[in-house]
Amino acid sequence: MVNTMNLFTSKRLVTTAVVLLVLLNITLLSALWFQNSHRREHLSGDHQFNHERFFEKQLDLSESQTISFEKLRQEHFLKVRPEIEAIAPLKKQLVEESFKDIPDTKKTDSLVAAIGLHQAAIERELLLHFHQLSKLCTPEQRSRLKTVLENMSTRRMHSGKGR
């Protein structure tokens, strides 16, 4: 009976952890998708929506600030890409384990912990990225940047998708 209780408690913990990690990943991937997909030109030659123009307009950035924002964005994406790529096979293993008749809780706990470490690294990089962006801003722009980032974050969490 006690062993069964530990199994259910462990499964509940793993399930909760997986759900939280999935939500964090959706938020991050939405941000990355937003940053990259809106930069592509439409084949039909329509106007281009890009990240630089969005922040340039929202924050009234100077030309040099816009260039710096874009450089930081590209550097950030390159820094977090390995973490995102490392999470994918771990999630695949987690899904495979979840379809077994009796999932190995030690293995799933280990996979969830590994995913959590990569996700934490991504979140740390995101924090540093936002800090670097804010350092480029005037106090007024910094306030607007905070509002824009908060709105982007909450909009994605509520809608489950990008823009």
Sequence and secondary structure as in RCSB ss.txt:
>XXXX:A:sequence
MVNTMNLFTSKRLVTTAVVLLVLLNITLLSALWFQNSHRREHLSGDHQFNHERFFEKQLDLSESQTISFEKLRQE
HFLKVRPEIEAIAPLKKQLVEESFKDIPDTKKTDSLVAAIGLHQAAIERELLLHFHQLSKLCTPEQRSRLKTVLE
NMSTRRMHSGKGR
>XXXX:A:secstr
 HHHHHHHHHHHHHHHHHHHHHHHHHHHHHHHHHHHHTTS  TT      HHHHHHHHHT  HHHHHHHHHHHHH
HHHHHHHHHHHHHHHHHHHHHHHTSSS  HHHHHHHHHHHHHHHHHHHHHHHHHHHHHHHTS HHHHHHHHHHHH
HHHHHHHHHSS  
